[in-house]
Amino acid sequence: MPSWLPESAEGLTELDGAFGLRPALHTRYRDYVTRLWSPGVLDPVLTELVRLRIAGLHECSAEQAARTRVAVHAGLDEARIARLEFGSGDAAFTPVEAACLLFAEQFVLAPESVTDDDRKVLTGLIGEPGLVGLAMACAVYDGFDRFQVVLGTQDTDPDLPYPVLVNPPGLDPDAPAEPREFDPDNAVAGSPLALQPDLLASFLRMYGTLWWDGVVDHPTKEVARLRNARVTGCRYCRNVRFAQAREDGLGEELVELIEDGFEESALEERHKVVIRFTDFFLGDPHGMATERAADLRADLLAAFGPDGTVELAAALALFMGFAKIAVTLGSVPADFPTMVIPTPGG
């Protein structure tokens, strides 16, 4: 089924066509995904197994049909890929592969279920930088598989043979040659993500582009971010307030309304539309293509247009993915305070 968006950009795939409506953000995304394949992040076979397992959990056909060339050349064959549908406990997988696949399953389905013991096992198998790289891979695959599903770009082209070999999409030509120095007082830069400095720098460029080079206003994106935080249970995400959204009118009295019962609240209708979209993204991404979401699709396009709708879907992919990193790595203290912080990238 084609995307329900009424327009798209030029692109090789449905994903490229939809994401191409926000070209700068698309470029930053492609850069991040390309950097995931560095051997300093994970072994490429592990990365590919995790990518395909998450695609299967989301029934994202386009991702399931792709085979990343570097992983195939490293020895991943179709026999082992076929066992992914049976889950991380299948005997076809090595202990390292099984542990990484289990983490990916938990990341997608129940991030709060990852325990200190799980993290210790993984750290022993792939090291702490490897665990962080695994979480950062899961974040983008979980988030952007959902992105494809909610926008209806997940189906394969019936005229192409599958599986198809693909390469990583390419680096951002404007990215600095070396990662910049991170501010140790910044909660994200001072987190375990700094163990993957190249990926972290790429994420921060992408996140800054989302907030400052967009067509959707700051308060609206902040509503989506805070609704996601409430559902995913990330204490950091739930307790920080981004300064530009606050300056633009999203005060604490409105933040308190981003709860169940929001439909009868004093929130603007456009913000209620975003909360409904967030709830589909997190809880029922395939439902966005059904008749029961027809009014929501129309409301999104009326309020934000095709490009704004794509931007919101990408925002949710990032908000959810990186909130789940904090949850699965257990990196946020229980007593993390509520505070207003500068909007990232500003």
LINNOR-V484793 format. One line per field, one symbol per residue. phi: phi as a letter, one per 30 degrees, with the letter a starting at -180 (. if undefined). burial: I if it has 16 or more other ideal C-beta (glycine too) atoms within 10 Angstrom, else O. A space follows every 10 residues. Layout:
phi->???
burial->???
This chain:
phi->.dddddaacd adbedddddd dbdddddddd dddddedddd caedddeddd eddddddchc dddddcbded ddddjdcddd eddddcjddd ddcdeddddd ddedddedca edddcededd dddddbided dddddddeed ddddddeddd cicddddddc dbdcdbcedk dddcdddbed dcdddddddd deeddbdddd ddddddddde dcbbccdeed ddeddddedd ddidddddcc bdddddddjd ddddedddbe jdecdddddd dddddddedd edcaedddcc ddceddeddd dddbiddddd ddddededed ddddeddddi ccddceddac bedeid
burial->OOIIIOOIIO OOIIIIIIII IIOOIIIIII IIIIIIIOOO IIIIIIIIII IIIIIIIIOI IIIIIIIIOI IIOOOIOOOI IOOIOOOIOO OOIOOIIIII IIIIIIIIOO IOOIOOOIIO IIOOIIOOII IIIIIIIIII IIIIIIIIII IIIIIIOOOO OOOOOIOIIO OIOOIOOOIO OIOOOOOIIO IIIIIIIIII IIIIIIIOII IOOIOIIIII IIIIIIIIII OIOIIIIIOI IIOIIIOOOI OOOIIOIIOO OIOOOOIIOI IIIIIIIIII IIOOIIIIIO OOIOOIIOII IOIIIIIIII IIIIIIIIII IIIIIIIIIO IIOOOIOOOO OOIIOO
